[in-house]
Amino acid sequence: MKNSFINRRLLLNIGLTLVGCSLLLYCIKVAIAAHLPFLVATILATGLGFLEPRKGWFLAIVQAVTIWLVYTFFLEHPTNNVDAELENFSLYGSMILTFVGSFIGAMLKRVFDRA
């Protein structure tokens, strides 16, 4: 059981990831510019990589898929083209930053563990 991919720690971190997804989706919906969602996505993703240096990629996939699914199927989309473009830009940019931030967080964790 110790060597299995899905363990108790990963399940707890998936729960934290889902809480972070809700915060990120809220930022995407209320932001008047893409800066806030990008900042929040980067911070959350770096935390994911720091929490799970070896499995952070899995948490990044969970976060990216979750925010896309919830935004696409469960949230209302704006009728104004400018707002729709801003939300789409923030959503897809946050998905990309999720993977970058997770990689950076994993590298930071490994560096701190060696020091």
Secondary structure, 3 states (H helix, E strand, C coil): CCCCCCCHHHHHHHHHHHHHHHHHHHHHHHCCCCHHHHHHHHHHHHHHHHHCCCCHHHHHHHHHHHHHHHHHHHCCCCCCHHHHHHHHHHHHHHHHHHHHHHHHHHHHHHHHHHC
